[in-house]
């Protein structure tokens, strides 16, 4: 059986290079067009890339923190009542 193409090391490396190239092109495209920021901070170079990265990192950290409070033991749904028989 053939390996799935996304599981191959060469495909993963190619996808990462492609994603980085697209990100670099979008940051470089900011210098070619005139932007009209609503707030002064939005006028900084690569603001959208940094904002997206920081927002994603914040969501991951919030999810990890939320998991600490919502975590249940492995046997949480196992019943110890008379219905077990």
NORPE-V738405 format. One record per backbone hydrogen bond with DSSP energy under -0.5 kcal/mol. NH is the residue of the N-H (numbers start at 0). CO is the residue of the C=O. Records with the same first field share a line. If there is no record, write none. Layout:
NH: CO + CO
//
This chain:
6: 3
7: 3
11: 7
12: 8
13: 9
14: 10
15: 11
16: 12
17: 13
18: 14
19: 15
20: 16
21: 17
22: 18
23: 19
24: 20
25: 21
26: 22
27: 23
28: 24
29: 25 + 26
30: 27
31: 28
32: 28
34: 32
36: 34
41: 38
42: 39
43: 40
46: 43
49: 45
50: 46
51: 47
52: 48
53: 49
54: 50
55: 51
56: 52
57: 53
58: 54
59: 55
60: 56
61: 57
62: 58
63: 59
64: 60
65: 61
66: 62
67: 63
68: 64
69: 65
70: 66
75: 72
77: 74
83: 80
84: 81
//
